[in-house]
Amino acid sequence: MRSFSYSRPTSFEEACRNAGHTRFLAGGTNLIDLMKSDVERPAHVIDIKSLPMHHIADRPDGGLHLGALVTNADTAAHPLVVERYPLLASAILAGASPQIRNMATNGGNLNQRTRCHYFYDPAMACNKRSPGTGCAARGGRNRIMAVLGTSDACIATFPSDMCIALAALNATINLHGPDGERTVGVRDYHCLPGDTPWRDNILQPGEIVTAIDLPPAPFGPHHTYLKVRDRLSFAFAIVSVAVGLCMKDGRIERGSIALGGMGTKPWCVPHAEALLEDQLPSHSLFRDVAERLLHGAVADRDNTAKIRLAPRVIERALWQAAIGTPQSQTDKAIR
Amino acid sequence: MTRESVAVPCHLQINGQDYSADLPPSVTLLDLLRERLDLTGTKKGCDHGQCGACTVLVDGKRVKSCLILAVSIPDATVTTIEGIAQDGRLHPMQQAFIDADAFQCGYCTPGQIMSAIALLEESHVHSRAEIREFMSGNLCRCGAYNGIIDAIERVVSQQHRNQAGEAA
């Protein structure tokens, strides 16, 4: 690892005073790894763990406020999350390993970078890591790469599980920067690569994620996080689906759905979700939803299988949610 | 290219002993333990958070010491494999790993044992499937997984017997 200077400010004002080439450090599970791989080379690391963002609290609207520095493990185990947002707890537990979840934070999960092999290897061309050098993933070994939201410049997959559930839950991200505070919907937080693939999200220099606010999620048992991957645990998604359905008397009143492992960002298509409104669950309905979700999917070389696999995973997830039998993250059998 | 990095004060309690030094911020907890304190029981496997060989407890929670800057956990309590035996007696999890033949080459074993101790604290031990899932952060290239789960189940049933004994 290259050497760097380190500070641990205790106020936002101090932390957001962005001087030169800095990185914010929270759990470190991604940043330290990337620094060891020489992908990230900050001259200065600002440890933000002393900032007051460690709480999970009720919100007046019946939702929940998740501090950015609460660990993934503590979030997934929090009684209010388990009771009201089992979809979120499930997605968190589907990701990483217990040790990583004990370290990784909620804010860091939003800001984690792609696991594209070419991004991780400084010897390879990568527009995300080194703008203008090209994309070695195109035409390379790319079965894990994205098929939705890609551009000529980049086909890197967005890696998070937690964020897929946050997208289905329509969470709001709270930010604090040099110019004050602002909020943004999670679906608008991450950026498509376009011709600026080095921009993962809308964060401005010196801006910090302070919290994630969850609106009420009246799904009852009608939710699931279904993740298909190369090994049953501690692997990134090939395809994952987060679903929440509001159901009454066997009818879907409305539904929310997001895809992971498929896109360059958490993938949501409001036009597909609209199909679910006031409908009875059926194979043809769920097939139509899958078709709209996957509209425009383009494979590059090795990742054609994702496009064939995804409709089946989407349909299965919708059935799991409709019937009220969420996927277990311990018993891996998909029913 | 090297940059000047100013040493940062680091205060920790490691296996019950106070440790204080000024460290370059790039020193990971793993390298502090192994290279500066000669606590080489904690192993460096992948050094990227994937294998679990470097698992230690920080403030009672299992973490990967290769991905933690030592200066970033001020005043933390760190427990390594060297700190779990008491009065010359192996920790029950260590003994169970021997009894259940839960290792071959032994390289992943300290990390497996530290992870398993935390697993019991977290109570993720209701079934073999649950133990497997919640031990997935520790890889064993020799493939001793069945023995490892056996060892953990032994300690779980010992605890149940002890609790039943106390209740009676």
HADDOCK unambig.tbl for C-alpha pairs under 7 A between the chains (distance, minus, plus):
assign (segid A and resid 1 and name CA) (segid B and resid 26 and name CA) 6.86 0.50 0.50
assign (segid A and resid 2 and name CA) (segid B and resid 2 and name CA) 6.62 0.50 0.50
assign (segid A and resid 3 and name CA) (segid B and resid 2 and name CA) 6.40 0.50 0.50
assign (segid A and resid 3 and name CA) (segid B and resid 3 and name CA) 5.62 0.50 0.50
assign (segid A and resid 3 and name CA) (segid B and resid 4 and name CA) 6.93 0.50 0.50
assign (segid A and resid 3 and name CA) (segid B and resid 5 and name CA) 5.86 0.50 0.50
assign (segid A and resid 3 and name CA) (segid B and resid 26 and name CA) 6.11 0.50 0.50
assign (segid A and resid 4 and name CA) (segid B and resid 3 and name CA) 6.44 0.50 0.50
assign (segid A and resid 4 and name CA) (segid B and resid 5 and name CA) 5.23 0.50 0.50
assign (segid A and resid 5 and name CA) (segid B and resid 5 and name CA) 4.88 0.50 0.50
assign (segid A and resid 5 and name CA) (segid B and resid 6 and name CA) 6.05 0.50 0.50
assign (segid A and resid 5 and name CA) (segid B and resid 25 and name CA) 6.85 0.50 0.50
assign (segid A and resid 6 and name CA) (segid B and resid 25 and name CA) 6.28 0.50 0.50
assign (segid A and resid 28 and name CA) (segid B and resid 67 and name CA) 6.35 0.50 0.50
assign (segid A and resid 28 and name CA) (segid B and resid 68 and name CA) 6.57 0.50 0.50
assign (segid A and resid 29 and name CA) (segid B and resid 67 and name CA) 5.81 0.50 0.50
assign (segid A and resid 32 and name CA) (segid B and resid 67 and name CA) 5.76 0.50 0.50
assign (segid A and resid 33 and name CA) (segid B and resid 48 and name CA) 5.59 0.50 0.50
assign (segid A and resid 33 and name CA) (segid B and resid 67 and name CA) 6.59 0.50 0.50
assign (segid A and resid 97 and name CA) (segid B and resid 136 and name CA) 6.14 0.50 0.50
assign (segid A and resid 97 and name CA) (segid B and resid 137 and name CA) 4.74 0.50 0.50
assign (segid A and resid 98 and name CA) (segid B and resid 134 and name CA) 6.24 0.50 0.50
assign (segid A and resid 98 and name CA) (segid B and resid 137 and name CA) 6.35 0.50 0.50
assign (segid A and resid 99 and name CA) (segid B and resid 62 and name CA) 5.39 0.50 0.50
assign (segid A and resid 99 and name CA) (segid B and resid 63 and name CA) 4.41 0.50 0.50
assign (segid A and resid 99 and name CA) (segid B and resid 64 and name CA) 6.08 0.50 0.50
assign (segid A and resid 99 and name CA) (segid B and resid 137 and name CA) 6.56 0.50 0.50
assign (segid A and resid 100 and name CA) (segid B and resid 63 and name CA) 6.55 0.50 0.50
assign (segid A and resid 100 and name CA) (segid B and resid 64 and name CA) 7.00 0.50 0.50
assign (segid A and resid 102 and name CA) (segid B and resid 61 and name CA) 6.98 0.50 0.50
assign (segid A and resid 102 and name CA) (segid B and resid 62 and name CA) 6.98 0.50 0.50
assign (segid A and resid 102 and name CA) (segid B and resid 63 and name CA) 6.38 0.50 0.50
assign (segid A and resid 103 and name CA) (segid B and resid 63 and name CA) 6.53 0.50 0.50
assign (segid A and resid 233 and name CA) (segid B and resid 133 and name CA) 6.60 0.50 0.50
assign (segid A and resid 233 and name CA) (segid B and resid 136 and name CA) 6.27 0.50 0.50
assign (segid A and resid 234 and name CA) (segid B and resid 136 and name CA) 6.30 0.50 0.50
assign (segid A and resid 234 and name CA) (segid B and resid 137 and name CA) 6.81 0.50 0.50
assign (segid A and resid 330 and name CA) (segid B and resid 129 and name CA) 6.29 0.50 0.50
assign (segid A and resid 330 and name CA) (segid B and resid 130 and name CA) 5.49 0.50 0.50
assign (segid A and resid 330 and name CA) (segid B and resid 133 and name CA) 6.08 0.50 0.50
assign (segid A and resid 331 and name CA) (segid B and resid 129 and name CA) 6.44 0.50 0.50
